[in-house]
């Protein structure tokens, strides 16, 4: 999949990747019409108003011709051939065109906004139901780019570009027909000059855009230098490298200046050339037309209308270059969106379905000879042969050195991934026979790095149970040792935690996550090193909250600090993806050359 296209500030980048115009890309582009279909009535009405808009626009120069030529008409009986009559018709035409333009813009905006809102909902629904492996192989920026940058590009196509292409084609066809009707000779002269100017303009324009992109890239590089330097300012100062960074930034900025000046030279030449060419072409056409007027082959009104129509035709032809580029970008965006929509999601429910009695668990979990390797790293066997049995209400601790597969086991329990070999059973039923949503409704995870959403404390705790009352949230917070610090905030449970919970300490975030899990009241609890990054005071409070949480439910505790799992019913020691030892704290310590004994001794020595 393509790399992310959105700038860091979320705006559209200067140049989206383009798709080649071929049968396949146009076939992909039909995705747009799938979303337009529910609004087809408005869309067809919009097309009709586009045709009327092009027709009224092209009628105006013809009436202008009649108005100029009517200066010689002295017969008041034929009122609509007099200057006053034609002027009234032109004002009426402008009024009609005003209504037509409003309806055209309104209808296409309505269709585009509604269709693209449906597309955004489908993309978001697809993304949020994808398996964990999907997210492990893609950047967040890339995925958010699909729903923002790419869909915005498609939105521009539906609301603006499509209308402009159709309007441009009609304007071109009507305009060419009318200038041929007014004067075939002048038309041949115009066609011998205008297309050449447009081709030269396209070649120059493409080169200038390339130079502009290069300058933008160089400017972005200089911005990266600033970002890196400020982020690592302690290193810069510690190594006395201020001079080095200043020189590095200055060199980058000097390159930006060189490229900008070079681009300015080409743009100046291009603008001068275009001014000379366009006005020269007008002079040529008017000069030749004036000669035809002297010969009585053309009226002044005909010449005026011809020049105006020529400007319309030339402008439309030049505009097609930009529309062609926009079309390529839109087809590229639809390809990337289609690629995402084709992905196979997890079999999760997208509605708030209740927990069904037939799937209600007691908490008995069996893992039989589990083997696993991550799809993104198939060469690494993470789990080789793991067998663990947990009875309802038991606390199972999973310990071992880094890379042993502890967190992977937690992911398999939650069915973020399915094992490549072995069986995972809940209450004796194969995990694959229990709907994912029904299974996860009865499980809760408290991770090491707690992610809080950017809302209030109440909203973050209530995430564990849809529609929870304030009393229920407060009771869960009390059990999690969180009520006191929450009550200490001026806004209490309505305190906004900030993005990712940055306004709270690590211990506070952990206790809110525990309160969320308590509110969910799961049958199976998974704690993934929930206290490993906390200080001693916070750890004591969090550990007490965890003890409240683990009461009367099956708990799997992935632990780094062995002091926190001494009271576990069973400790499973992993090493290199296999179970090395199983037993209670006392039983495992009794094995003098065992791995648990060794890990415990290392931690004890580290605390002395």
C-alpha positions as CSV (number, residue, x, y, z in Angstrom):
1,X,0.0,0.0,0.0
2,X,1.1,3.6,-0.7
3,X,2.8,5.6,2.0
4,X,0.8,8.2,3.8
5,X,-0.1,11.2,1.7
6,X,-1.3,13.7,4.3
7,X,0.9,16.4,5.6
8,X,1.6,16.5,9.3
9,X,-1.0,19.2,9.8
10,X,-3.6,17.1,8.1
11,X,-3.9,19.2,5.0
12,X,-3.7,17.9,1.4
13,X,-0.2,17.5,0.1
14,X,1.0,19.4,-2.8
15,X,1.0,16.4,-5.1
16,X,-0.9,13.2,-4.6
17,X,0.3,10.1,-6.3
18,X,-1.3,9.7,-9.8
19,X,-2.7,6.7,-11.6
20,X,-2.2,6.0,-15.2
21,X,-5.3,6.5,-17.3
22,X,-6.2,3.0,-18.6
23,X,-9.1,0.5,-18.6
24,X,-8.2,-0.8,-15.1
25,X,-7.9,2.6,-13.5
26,X,-11.3,3.7,-14.9
27,X,-12.8,0.5,-13.7
28,X,-11.5,1.3,-10.2
29,X,-12.9,4.8,-10.6
30,X,-16.4,3.4,-10.9
31,X,-16.3,3.0,-7.1
32,X,-17.5,6.6,-7.0
33,X,-20.7,5.8,-8.8
34,X,-21.6,3.1,-6.3
35,X,-21.9,5.8,-3.6
36,X,-23.6,8.2,-6.0
37,X,-26.4,5.7,-6.8
38,X,-28.6,6.4,-3.8
39,X,-28.7,10.1,-4.9
40,X,-29.0,9.4,-8.6
41,X,-32.0,11.7,-9.0
42,X,-30.1,14.8,-7.8
43,X,-27.1,13.7,-9.8
44,X,-29.0,13.5,-13.1
45,X,-30.7,16.9,-12.3
46,X,-27.2,18.3,-11.7
47,X,-26.0,17.0,-15.1
48,X,-29.1,18.7,-16.7
49,X,-28.2,22.0,-15.0
50,X,-24.6,21.6,-16.2
51,X,-25.9,21.4,-19.8
52,X,-28.1,24.4,-19.3
53,X,-25.2,26.3,-17.7
54,X,-22.9,25.6,-20.7
55,X,-25.7,26.5,-23.1
56,X,-26.6,29.8,-21.4
57,X,-22.9,30.7,-21.1
58,X,-22.3,30.2,-24.8
59,X,-25.5,32.1,-25.7
60,X,-24.2,35.3,-24.1
61,X,-21.5,36.1,-26.6
62,X,-24.0,35.5,-29.4
63,X,-26.4,38.0,-27.9
64,X,-23.5,40.4,-27.4
65,X,-22.9,40.1,-31.2
66,X,-26.5,40.9,-31.8
67,X,-26.4,43.9,-29.4
68,X,-23.3,45.4,-31.2
69,X,-24.8,44.8,-34.7
70,X,-28.2,46.2,-33.6
71,X,-26.7,49.7,-33.4
72,X,-27.7,50.0,-37.1
73,X,-31.2,48.7,-36.6
74,X,-33.7,51.7,-36.7
75,X,-36.9,49.7,-37.0
76,X,-38.6,49.9,-33.6
77,X,-41.3,47.4,-34.7
78,X,-38.9,44.5,-34.2
79,X,-38.3,45.3,-30.6
80,X,-36.1,42.2,-29.8
81,X,-33.7,43.2,-32.5
82,X,-33.2,46.7,-31.1
83,X,-30.4,47.5,-28.5
84,X,-32.9,47.8,-25.7
85,X,-34.7,44.5,-26.5
86,X,-31.4,42.5,-26.8
87,X,-30.1,44.1,-23.6
88,X,-33.3,43.0,-21.8
89,X,-32.8,39.5,-23.1
90,X,-29.2,39.5,-21.9
91,X,-30.2,40.6,-18.4
92,X,-32.9,37.9,-18.4
93,X,-30.3,35.3,-19.6
94,X,-28.0,36.4,-16.7
95,X,-30.8,36.0,-14.2
96,X,-31.6,32.5,-15.6
97,X,-27.9,31.6,-15.5
98,X,-27.7,32.7,-11.9
99,X,-30.4,30.3,-10.9
100,X,-28.9,27.5,-13.1
101,X,-25.4,28.0,-11.5
102,X,-26.9,28.0,-8.0
103,X,-28.8,24.7,-8.7
104,X,-25.7,23.1,-10.4
105,X,-23.4,23.9,-7.4
106,X,-26.1,23.0,-4.8
107,X,-27.0,19.6,-6.4
108,X,-23.5,18.5,-7.0
109,X,-22.4,19.6,-3.5
110,X,-25.4,17.7,-2.0
111,X,-24.6,14.6,-3.9
112,X,-20.9,14.8,-3.3
113,X,-21.1,15.4,0.4
114,X,-23.7,12.7,1.0
115,X,-21.9,10.1,-1.2
116,X,-18.5,10.8,0.3
117,X,-19.9,10.7,3.9
118,X,-21.2,7.2,3.1
119,X,-17.8,6.3,1.7
120,X,-16.0,7.6,4.8
121,X,-18.4,5.6,7.0
122,X,-17.6,2.4,5.0
123,X,-13.9,3.0,5.1
124,X,-13.9,3.6,8.9
125,X,-16.2,0.6,9.5
126,X,-13.8,-1.5,7.4
127,X,-10.7,-0.3,9.2
128,X,-12.1,-0.7,12.7
129,X,-13.1,-4.3,11.9
130,X,-9.7,-5.4,10.5
131,X,-7.6,-7.9,12.4
132,X,-4.5,-6.8,14.4
133,X,-2.1,-8.1,11.8
134,X,-3.5,-5.5,9.4
135,X,-2.6,-2.7,11.8
136,X,0.8,-4.1,12.6
137,X,1.9,-3.8,8.9
138,X,0.6,-0.2,8.3
139,X,1.3,3.2,9.8
140,X,-1.5,5.1,11.5
141,X,-0.8,8.1,9.2
142,X,-1.2,5.9,6.2
143,X,-4.6,4.7,7.3
144,X,-5.9,8.1,8.4
145,X,-4.7,9.3,5.0
146,X,-7.2,6.9,3.3
147,X,-10.1,8.4,5.2
148,X,-9.0,12.1,4.9
149,X,-6.7,12.9,2.0
150,X,-7.8,10.2,-0.5
151,X,-11.5,10.7,0.2
152,X,-11.1,14.5,0.1
153,X,-9.6,14.1,-3.4
154,X,-12.5,11.9,-4.5
155,X,-14.9,14.5,-2.9
156,X,-13.4,17.3,-5.0
157,X,-13.9,15.1,-8.0
158,X,-17.6,14.5,-7.4
159,X,-18.5,18.1,-6.2
160,X,-16.2,20.1,-8.6
161,X,-14.1,18.2,-11.1
162,X,-16.8,16.0,-12.7
163,X,-19.0,19.0,-13.2
164,X,-16.1,21.0,-14.7
165,X,-15.1,18.2,-17.1
166,X,-18.7,17.9,-18.4
167,X,-19.2,21.7,-18.6
168,X,-15.8,22.0,-20.3
169,X,-16.6,19.4,-22.9
170,X,-20.0,21.1,-23.7
171,X,-18.4,24.5,-23.8
172,X,-15.7,23.2,-26.2
173,X,-18.1,21.5,-28.5
174,X,-20.6,24.4,-28.6
175,X,-17.8,27.0,-28.9
176,X,-16.1,25.2,-31.8
177,X,-19.4,24.8,-33.5
178,X,-20.2,28.5,-33.2
179,X,-16.8,29.9,-34.3
180,X,-17.0,27.6,-37.3
181,X,-20.5,29.0,-38.0
182,X,-19.3,32.6,-37.6
183,X,-16.2,32.3,-39.8
184,X,-14.5,29.1,-41.0
185,X,-11.5,31.1,-42.1
186,X,-10.9,32.7,-38.8
187,X,-11.4,29.3,-37.1
188,X,-8.6,27.8,-39.2
189,X,-6.2,30.7,-38.2
190,X,-7.2,30.3,-34.5
191,X,-6.6,26.5,-34.6
192,X,-3.2,27.0,-36.2
193,X,-2.1,29.2,-33.2
194,X,-4.0,28.4,-30.0
195,X,-3.2,24.6,-29.8
196,X,0.6,25.3,-30.3
197,X,0.5,27.8,-27.4
198,X,-1.4,25.3,-25.2
199,X,1.1,22.5,-25.9
200,X,4.1,24.8,-25.1
201,X,2.3,25.9,-22.0
202,X,1.7,22.3,-20.8
203,X,5.4,21.4,-21.3
204,X,6.6,24.5,-19.5
205,X,4.0,24.1,-16.8
206,X,5.0,20.5,-16.1
207,X,8.6,21.4,-15.8
208,X,7.8,24.4,-13.4
209,X,5.7,22.1,-11.2
210,X,8.6,19.7,-11.1
211,X,10.9,22.4,-9.9
212,X,8.3,23.6,-7.4
213,X,8.0,20.1,-5.9
214,X,11.8,19.8,-5.7
215,X,11.9,23.1,-3.8
216,X,9.1,21.9,-1.5
217,X,11.0,18.7,-0.8
218,X,14.1,20.6,0.0
219,X,12.2,22.9,2.3
220,X,10.7,19.9,4.0
221,X,14.2,18.5,4.6
222,X,15.2,21.7,6.3
223,X,12.1,21.5,8.5
224,X,13.2,18.0,9.4
225,X,16.6,19.3,10.5
226,X,14.9,21.8,12.8
227,X,12.6,19.1,14.2
228,X,15.5,16.7,14.8
229,X,17.7,19.3,16.4
230,X,15.0,20.6,18.8
231,X,14.0,17.1,19.8
232,X,17.6,16.1,20.5
233,X,18.7,19.5,21.8
234,X,20.2,17.9,24.9
235,X,22.5,15.8,22.6
236,X,23.4,18.9,20.6
237,X,24.5,20.8,23.6
238,X,26.1,17.8,25.3
239,X,28.4,17.3,22.3
240,X,28.9,21.1,21.7
241,X,27.6,20.7,18.2
242,X,25.6,23.9,17.8
243,X,28.0,25.1,15.0
244,X,27.5,21.8,13.2
245,X,23.7,22.1,13.3
246,X,23.7,25.7,12.3
247,X,25.9,24.9,9.2
248,X,23.7,21.9,8.3
249,X,20.5,24.1,8.5
250,X,22.2,27.0,6.6
251,X,23.3,24.6,3.8
252,X,19.8,23.2,3.5
253,X,18.2,26.7,3.4
254,X,20.7,27.9,0.8
255,X,19.7,25.0,-1.5
256,X,16.0,26.1,-1.0
257,X,16.9,29.6,-2.1
258,X,18.8,28.4,-5.2
259,X,15.9,26.2,-6.3
260,X,13.4,29.0,-5.6
261,X,15.3,31.5,-7.7
262,X,15.7,29.0,-10.5
263,X,12.0,28.3,-10.4
264,X,11.4,32.1,-10.4
265,X,13.4,32.5,-13.6
266,X,11.5,29.8,-15.4
267,X,8.1,31.2,-14.1
268,X,9.0,34.7,-15.2
269,X,10.0,33.5,-18.7
270,X,6.8,31.3,-18.8
271,X,4.5,34.2,-17.8
272,X,6.2,36.6,-20.3
273,X,5.9,34.0,-23.0
274,X,2.2,33.3,-22.3
275,X,1.3,37.0,-22.2
276,X,3.1,37.6,-25.5
277,X,1.6,34.5,-27.1
278,X,-2.0,34.9,-26.0
279,X,-2.2,38.7,-26.8
280,X,-0.3,38.0,-30.0
281,X,-2.8,35.4,-31.0
282,X,-5.6,37.8,-30.3
283,X,-3.9,40.5,-32.3
284,X,-3.5,38.1,-35.2
285,X,-7.2,37.0,-35.1
286,X,-8.4,40.6,-34.8
287,X,-6.1,41.8,-37.6
288,X,-7.3,39.1,-40.0
289,X,-10.9,39.7,-38.9
290,X,-10.5,43.5,-39.5
291,X,-9.4,42.7,-43.1
292,X,-12.5,40.5,-43.5
293,X,-14.7,43.4,-42.1
294,X,-13.2,45.7,-44.7
295,X,-14.2,43.2,-47.4
296,X,-17.7,43.0,-46.0
297,X,-17.3,39.3,-45.1
298,X,-17.7,39.9,-41.4
299,X,-19.5,42.3,-39.1
300,X,-18.1,44.0,-36.0
301,X,-20.4,41.9,-33.9
302,X,-19.3,38.7,-35.5
303,X,-15.7,39.6,-34.9
304,X,-16.4,40.4,-31.2
305,X,-18.3,37.2,-30.7
306,X,-15.6,35.2,-32.4
307,X,-12.9,36.7,-30.1
308,X,-15.0,35.9,-27.0
309,X,-15.7,32.4,-28.2
310,X,-12.0,31.9,-29.0
311,X,-11.2,33.0,-25.4
312,X,-13.7,30.4,-24.1
313,X,-12.4,27.6,-26.2
314,X,-8.7,28.4,-25.4
315,X,-9.4,28.7,-21.7
316,X,-11.3,25.5,-21.7
317,X,-8.5,23.6,-23.6
318,X,-5.9,25.0,-21.2
319,X,-8.1,24.0,-18.2
320,X,-8.3,20.4,-19.4
321,X,-4.6,20.0,-18.5
322,X,-5.3,20.7,-14.8
323,X,-8.5,18.6,-14.9
324,X,-6.5,15.7,-16.5
325,X,-4.0,15.9,-13.6
326,X,-6.8,16.0,-11.1
327,X,-8.5,13.0,-12.8
328,X,-5.3,11.0,-12.5
329,X,-5.0,11.9,-8.7
330,X,-8.7,10.9,-8.2
331,X,-8.3,7.6,-9.9
332,X,-5.2,7.0,-7.8
333,X,-7.2,7.8,-4.7
334,X,-10.0,5.5,-5.6
335,X,-7.5,2.7,-6.3
336,X,-6.1,3.0,-2.7
337,X,-9.6,3.2,-1.2
338,X,-10.7,0.2,-3.2
339,X,-7.6,-1.7,-2.0
340,X,-8.6,-1.0,1.6
341,X,-12.3,-1.9,1.0
342,X,-11.2,-5.3,-0.5
343,X,-9.4,-6.3,2.7
344,X,-10.9,-9.2,4.7
345,X,-12.2,-8.0,8.1
346,X,-12.6,-9.9,11.3
347,X,-16.0,-11.5,12.0
348,X,-17.0,-9.0,14.6
349,X,-20.4,-7.5,15.1
350,X,-20.8,-3.8,14.2
351,X,-23.9,-3.4,16.3
352,X,-24.3,-3.3,20.0
353,X,-25.4,-6.9,20.4
354,X,-26.2,-8.2,23.9
355,X,-24.2,-11.1,25.5
356,X,-26.1,-14.3,24.7
357,X,-26.6,-16.9,27.4
358,X,-25.4,-19.7,25.1
359,X,-22.0,-18.1,24.9
360,X,-21.6,-17.0,28.6
361,X,-18.3,-18.3,30.0
362,X,-17.4,-19.5,33.4
363,X,-13.7,-18.7,32.9
364,X,-12.1,-22.1,32.2
365,X,-9.4,-21.6,29.6
366,X,-7.2,-24.3,27.9
367,X,-4.3,-23.7,25.6
368,X,-3.1,-27.0,24.0
369,X,0.3,-27.2,22.2
370,X,0.0,-23.6,20.9
371,X,2.5,-22.7,18.2
372,X,2.5,-19.2,16.5
373,X,4.6,-16.9,14.4
374,X,3.5,-13.4,13.3
375,X,2.4,-13.1,9.7
376,X,4.7,-10.1,9.2
377,X,7.7,-12.1,10.5
378,X,7.1,-15.7,9.4
379,X,10.8,-16.6,9.8
380,X,10.6,-16.2,13.7
381,X,8.8,-18.9,15.7
382,X,7.5,-17.0,18.7
383,X,5.6,-19.8,20.4
384,X,6.6,-23.4,19.7
385,X,4.7,-25.6,22.1
386,X,2.7,-23.9,24.9
387,X,0.1,-25.8,27.0
388,X,-1.7,-23.9,29.9
389,X,-4.8,-24.8,31.8
390,X,-6.8,-22.3,33.9
391,X,-9.8,-23.2,36.1
392,X,-12.5,-20.6,36.8
393,X,-11.3,-17.9,39.2
394,X,-7.6,-18.9,39.0
395,X,-4.8,-16.4,38.7
396,X,-2.3,-17.6,36.1
397,X,1.0,-15.7,36.0
398,X,3.1,-15.8,32.8
399,X,6.8,-14.9,33.3
400,X,10.0,-15.2,31.4
401,X,12.9,-13.2,29.8
402,X,12.2,-10.6,27.1
403,X,11.2,-12.2,23.8
404,X,9.9,-15.4,25.4
405,X,6.4,-14.8,24.0
406,X,4.5,-13.6,27.1
407,X,2.6,-10.7,25.4
408,X,2.0,-12.9,22.3
409,X,0.1,-15.3,24.6
410,X,-2.1,-12.4,25.7
411,X,-2.8,-11.5,22.1
412,X,-3.8,-15.1,21.3
413,X,-6.1,-15.2,24.3
414,X,-7.9,-12.1,23.0
415,X,-7.9,-13.7,19.5
416,X,-6.1,-10.8,18.1
417,X,-4.2,-13.6,16.3
418,X,-5.1,-17.3,15.8
419,X,-2.4,-19.9,16.5
420,X,-1.0,-21.7,13.6
421,X,-1.0,-25.0,15.5
422,X,-2.7,-26.2,18.7
423,X,-6.1,-25.4,20.2
424,X,-7.5,-22.6,22.3
425,X,-10.6,-23.6,24.3
426,X,-13.0,-21.6,26.5
427,X,-15.2,-23.8,28.7
428,X,-14.1,-26.8,26.5
429,X,-15.4,-25.1,23.3
430,X,-13.0,-24.3,20.5
431,X,-12.4,-20.5,20.4
432,X,-13.3,-20.4,16.7
433,X,-16.8,-21.6,17.5
434,X,-17.5,-18.6,19.7
435,X,-18.4,-15.4,17.8
436,X,-15.5,-12.9,18.4
437,X,-17.8,-10.2,19.7
438,X,-19.4,-12.6,22.2
439,X,-16.0,-13.8,23.4
440,X,-14.4,-10.3,23.8
441,X,-17.4,-9.0,25.6
442,X,-16.4,-11.4,28.4
443,X,-12.7,-10.4,28.4
444,X,-10.8,-7.3,29.6
445,X,-7.3,-6.1,29.0
446,X,-5.2,-3.8,31.2
447,X,-2.0,-3.1,29.2
448,X,1.3,-1.7,30.3
449,X,0.8,1.5,28.2
450,X,-2.7,2.6,28.9
451,X,-4.3,4.5,26.1
452,X,-7.1,6.9,27.2
453,X,-9.3,8.6,24.8
454,X,-9.3,12.4,24.7
455,X,-12.7,12.9,26.5
456,X,-13.5,13.0,30.2
457,X,-12.6,10.6,32.9
458,X,-16.3,9.5,33.1
459,X,-16.3,8.7,29.4
460,X,-13.0,6.7,29.6
461,X,-14.3,4.6,32.5
462,X,-17.8,4.2,31.0
463,X,-16.0,2.8,27.8
464,X,-16.1,-0.5,29.7
465,X,-19.9,-0.6,29.7
466,X,-22.1,1.2,27.3
467,X,-24.7,3.4,29.0
468,X,-23.1,3.1,32.5
469,X,-24.5,5.6,35.0
470,X,-22.4,8.0,37.0
471,X,-23.0,5.9,40.2
472,X,-21.7,2.7,38.4
473,X,-18.7,4.6,37.2
474,X,-17.9,6.0,40.6
475,X,-18.3,2.6,42.3
476,X,-15.8,1.1,39.7
477,X,-13.4,4.0,40.4
478,X,-13.6,3.3,44.2
479,X,-12.6,-0.3,43.7
480,X,-9.8,0.8,41.4
481,X,-8.4,3.3,44.1
482,X,-9.2,6.1,41.6
483,X,-12.1,7.9,43.2
484,X,-10.0,10.0,45.6
485,X,-7.7,11.5,43.0
486,X,-10.6,12.0,40.6
487,X,-12.6,13.9,43.2
488,X,-9.6,16.1,43.8
489,X,-9.9,17.6,40.3
490,X,-12.0,20.8,40.1
491,X,-14.3,19.1,37.5
492,X,-14.2,15.7,39.0
493,X,-15.4,13.0,36.6
494,X,-15.9,15.6,33.9
495,X,-12.2,16.4,33.9
496,X,-10.8,16.2,30.3
497,X,-7.8,13.9,30.2
498,X,-6.2,15.3,27.1
499,X,-4.9,13.4,24.1
500,X,-3.9,9.9,25.1
501,X,-4.5,10.9,28.7
502,X,-1.4,13.2,28.9
503,X,-2.8,15.3,31.7
504,X,-2.7,12.3,34.1
505,X,0.2,10.4,35.6
506,X,1.0,6.8,34.7
507,X,-0.5,5.5,37.9
508,X,-3.6,7.5,37.4
509,X,-4.1,6.3,33.9
510,X,-3.6,2.7,35.1
511,X,-6.2,3.0,37.7
512,X,-8.7,4.5,35.2
513,X,-8.0,1.5,33.0
514,X,-8.6,-0.8,35.9
515,X,-11.9,1.0,36.7
516,X,-12.9,0.5,33.1
517,X,-12.2,-3.2,33.4
518,X,-14.0,-3.5,36.7
519,X,-17.1,-1.8,35.2
520,X,-17.0,-4.3,32.3
521,X,-17.1,-7.2,34.9
522,X,-15.3,-9.8,32.6
523,X,-15.1,-13.5,33.1
524,X,-11.5,-13.5,31.9
525,X,-9.0,-10.8,32.7
526,X,-5.6,-10.2,31.0
527,X,-3.0,-8.0,32.7
528,X,-0.1,-7.3,30.4
529,X,2.8,-6.0,32.6
530,X,0.3,-3.5,34.1
531,X,2.7,-2.2,36.8
532,X,6.1,-2.5,35.2
533,X,6.5,1.2,34.4
534,X,5.3,2.7,37.7
535,X,7.1,4.0,40.7
536,X,6.8,2.2,44.1
537,X,4.0,4.4,45.5
538,X,1.9,4.2,42.3
539,X,2.6,0.4,42.0
540,X,1.2,-0.2,45.5
541,X,-2.0,1.6,44.7
542,X,-2.4,0.0,41.3
543,X,-1.5,-3.5,42.7
544,X,-4.2,-3.1,45.4
545,X,-6.7,-2.1,42.6
546,X,-5.6,-5.1,40.5
547,X,-6.2,-7.4,43.5
548,X,-9.8,-6.1,43.7
549,X,-10.2,-6.6,40.0
550,X,-8.9,-10.2,39.9
551,X,-11.3,-11.4,42.6
552,X,-13.6,-14.2,41.5
553,X,-12.5,-14.1,37.8
554,X,-9.9,-16.0,35.8
555,X,-6.8,-13.8,35.4
556,X,-3.8,-14.1,33.2
557,X,-1.0,-11.8,34.5
558,X,1.9,-11.2,32.2
559,X,4.5,-10.0,34.7
560,X,8.0,-8.6,34.7
561,X,8.2,-7.9,38.4
562,X,8.0,-11.2,40.1
563,X,7.1,-9.7,43.4
564,X,3.7,-8.9,42.1
565,X,2.7,-12.5,41.3
566,X,3.9,-14.5,44.3
567,X,0.3,-15.2,45.3
568,X,-0.7,-16.6,41.9
569,X,-2.4,-20.0,41.8
570,X,0.0,-21.0,39.0
571,X,3.1,-19.5,37.5
572,X,4.0,-20.4,33.9
573,X,7.7,-19.8,33.0
574,X,8.3,-19.3,29.3
575,X,11.6,-19.3,27.4
576,X,12.1,-19.3,23.6
577,X,8.4,-20.0,23.0
578,X,8.1,-23.1,25.2
579,X,6.9,-23.7,28.8
580,X,10.0,-24.4,30.9
581,X,8.4,-24.6,34.3
582,X,5.0,-24.5,35.9
583,X,4.0,-24.3,39.6
584,X,3.4,-21.9,42.5
585,X,6.0,-19.4,43.7
586,X,7.2,-21.7,46.5
587,X,7.4,-24.8,44.2
588,X,9.4,-23.0,41.5
589,X,11.8,-21.4,44.1
590,X,12.5,-25.0,45.3
591,X,14.1,-25.8,42.0
592,X,17.7,-24.5,42.6
593,X,18.8,-24.4,39.0
594,X,15.4,-23.5,37.5
595,X,14.8,-20.5,35.3
596,X,12.3,-19.0,37.8
597,X,14.8,-19.3,40.6
598,X,17.4,-17.6,38.4
599,X,15.0,-14.7,37.4
600,X,14.0,-14.2,41.0
601,X,17.6,-14.1,42.2
602,X,18.5,-11.5,39.6
603,X,15.6,-9.2,40.5
604,X,16.3,-9.6,44.3
605,X,20.0,-8.7,43.7
606,X,18.9,-5.7,41.5
607,X,16.8,-4.4,44.4
608,X,19.7,-4.6,47.0
